[in-house]
């Protein structure tokens, strides 16, 4: 008998033989409807308690022009004891009374949070981040006629505790995603529930702008932003169309094998219930665009495509296979933008009213 003393090897073998209890196995629309009705509430329940909502108490900080866009920075309250900077990009020259569809643009991991996503190219480091990952989709999509908005998720950008007073500063020795996960689960919630709640608060505030058509909302995000785009849509049916960029894979592969996940992405018991393609499939029949980079070294091609192949039958069973699209681009971990404009234009009735 071979003895094993490696906990990681134990988890690898457990994951290899694991079958989530609510993995989709149907083929018909009735089977899909029954599966979604049973599974979605259980998936949402893994997030734990959602934080209490508070009035936004908005304060406008500044307005400026950049690359043909009108940009604003606001400060808003998004929960008890917590604020967020809110950025909104508007196409220049909108007429009075004109409404446009709006996109919540979710950032992923990285020190700059929402800034490059919304087009902040004021330093060499920001410009390199944008170049390496196509990481300015909140800027580009506004140039294409959409209104875009964003906040930082907890642990990123101006809501990262590194550099704060010493009693909060881990000096880089601990991952705030994981620390916040420990804090949150002790209180019966998760960073996902907190971030979704903050994203809803930002969306509520975005919908108060007269140029925003609250009936034509979409959401998009890269990597960790893809995590948030998925969960924002699962938790908020106001989002009519979703683009998940470079966040398609299998939990056993990118999570347990590659250890490419953190407390921002997970919830207790989630993999016991569903795998990632099942979670994405719970969005059906709402339109979904999946972006996969052929040379992505973060979410590798083989298991990313395995995820997509498991997702397709769910949309087929839901009766709308045409609402699932794939942008398989020959790039690294990033946004190529090949299908985003036509996808959101089609499903949000165009960038113009």
SULSUL-V335482 format. One line per field, one symbol per residue. phi: phi as a letter, one per 40 degrees, with the letter a starting at -180 (. if undefined). A space follows every 50 residues. Layout:
# SULSUL-V335482
phi=???
This chain:
# SULSUL-V335482
phi=.ccbbccccdcdccccccbdcbccbcbbcccccccccccdcccccccgcc cccbccfcbccababafgbcbbbbbbcbacgabacbbbbbccgcccgcbb cbbcbccbchcbfcdcdchcbcacccccccccbfcbcccccccchccbaa bcccgbfcbbccgcddcbccfgcbccdcccccdccccgbadccccccccc cccdcdcccccccccbbbaaabfdccdccccdcccaccccabbbbfabab dcccccccfbaaccbbadgccccacccccccccdcccabbbbcdbcccbc ddcccccccccdccccccgbcccbbbbcbcbccaccgcbccccccccbgg cbc
